[in-house]
Amino acid sequence: MNQSIEHYVHDTAAREKLYKRTLWVVILSQVFGGAGLAAGITVGALIAQDMLGTDSFAGLPSALFTFGSAGAALLVGQLSQRYSRRLGLATGFWLGSLGAIGVIFATILANIPLLFVSLLVYGGGTATNLQARYAGTDLATAKQRATAISMAMVSTTFGAVAGPNLVQVMGNVADGIGIPTLAGPFILAAVAYGLAGLVLAVMLRPDPYLVAKAIIANEQKANEAAQIVAKETNREGVVLGATIMIVSQVVMVAIMTMTPIHMSHHGHDLQQIGLVIGIHVGSMYLPSLVTGVLVDKIGRYAMAIAAVVTLIAAGVMAAVAPVESMFWLTLALALLGIGWNFGFISGTALLTDAIHPLERAKIQGRIDVFVALSGAAGGMLSGLIVSQTSYATLSYVGALIALATFGFILYRKKGFK
């Protein structure tokens, strides 16, 4: 065993200091990661609409970078499990940066195949931005776990809110250097994801997952000597946690993806679209200031219920909101973000509780693959639903999915704490 890691295995005070330091490193990386994430959310659908000349495939960018995030989630999880969180997360962010650069060149060249490939690679940043939340839990106790998740996620707010509101600024930068306006936000994404990967590669030492595995191995030796049976992975808890995250992702991605198109069709400009999406993304992460504490204090089950109720309200409000009203559209998208936040943190906490520590990185990566694929399906279908029916119909469908999940949670509630 590495001597620096062994020090943390036997010294609980040093371990607590490392836990806090790890959180700060993750927080810093998430600030940059949030800014990178926001580019695709804000202008991805508009780029597709512009290059393809139709609304029917406006959900395609969201689907592509979400499919890409599925593959990246598996890659990041496997690298983290086999080597370290540091290597896995840094690799994922750098893939996101490479994909953003590819999107820029695709818009310059008007090359649709390059755009599609680049969006897939760009998805690596999206997956890593979510998987970074697990790094904060590696050394957390059960009572600290949801709070650690929330601290990692809330830091994303700073970059994620700034990103959409810099759309106009980055568009002007793009114009100034002779590239298409809509490529501007991807310049920000390329730099931000690159910096996020650099922070983790340089500062996430010693690696929290390697320390956590060493601690568990030491405890298992002690348990074997005392003839204590180690706790196994709770498959029921894994299913419940995964379901909450998947539904939260599907409903959020589907409605969010088509909101810029819906607003553009009804006379809202790029700055107004950026404001609504910025508030939405802020609502996805800023509530984490209190969500993690609530999940730890009042329970995973209660907050999962709160998640689906909020998603139902968001879907209904988006459906009935007057198309010219910035206030009601903004409120609907804010509720959509809050519902996602409640669901993602309660689901992540339940999932992490249920997995044996030595299997954590591997299973977390696999579950995030399903979350990403589900979000991709939601993004892809959203464009088809809106083109064949309406944005209101899409929003009602989202509300109905959340309502069905409410019944599922009630049926399976014994898996929750």
Disulfide bonds with the S-S distance in Angstrom:
none
